[in-house]
Amino acid sequence: MIQAALLPERGVVKVAGEDARRFLNGLATNDIGKVAPGRARFAALLTPQGKIVVDFIVAEADAEVGGGYFLDCPRALAPALVEKLNFYKLRAKVTVEDLSQALGVLAVWPGQADSEYGLGYADPRHASLGTRIILPPQLAAEEAADLGATPVDAEAYDAHRIALGVPRGGTDFIYGDTFPHEADMDQLAGVDFDKGCYVGQEVVSRVEHRATARSRVVPIAYDDVSPMPGIPVMAGDREVGHLGSTAKGRGLALLRLDRVADALVAGQPLTAGGIAIRLVKPDWARFAWPGERKAAG
């Protein structure tokens, strides 16, 4: 069954002008040169210390409909994103607009869908997240009907995202206090390690080449009632992280992987609010997974 959910927590910022591609490429963690109509990229704007200010999906509109880059971002952070981009703009020939009052984001899954009502693109983080469409919210129902999709609420999409192990900023990690590796952006196609300089690049490159990401958001499962998001995750009497979003027996938690690995070796159970939880390795994880032995080289 194809499902479609309007995501009220998402906003839209438009960046246009003859310098727009170069301007964004000098700031974002991904290579904006690889963005094209129908081919979006996941990226973030970082602090000089390499921590995530805001993450977003960059989609390009076709020149026939006016062109420009549309940033699918957290709605609550859209004004701050506009302010940051204008701060860096200097003499660049770009315009930056917050269009969150007029445009929303519709998620459609599974599979890929062509939109007749807005700007559609495959979610670049994970193929199973399906398609996202930027459009006026009042057209979402018509779009869903044309696509043969069943309208569902945002909670249904959130449960799907959580089951895939894809973090959401503000819930699974804290903006301004999290490195891209900790939010799994390196695993979910959010960082291009071969592109030129951007704000915070040196720190991100150092973490990548030294493999020093000790903490990450990872999927968990539980069999009891849902633990409260935000509470500490414990290994015995030692805190090893914090729980993020949960839904239908699955969740995400930002954990110190070395401490979790030690707990698993010692046979200590992981708990959150007294409820037993267990790690679930996602299909996208390429880093050393706690409890797994390294292959002999």
Secondary structure, DSSP 8 states (H G I E B T S, - for coil): --EEEE-TTEEEEEEESTTHHHHHHTTBSS-GGG-BTTB-EEEEEE-TTS-EEEEEEEEE--GGGT--EEEEEEGGGHHHHHHHHHHHHTT-S-EEEE-TTT-EEEEEESS----SSSEEEE-SS-GGG-EEEEE-GGGHHHHHHHTT-EE--HHHHHHHHHHHT---BTTTB-TTS--TTTTTTTTTT---TTS---TTHHHHHHHHHHT---EEEEEEEESSS---TT-EEEETTEEEEEEEEEETTEEEEEEEHHHHHHHHHHT--EEETTEEEEE---TT--S--TT------
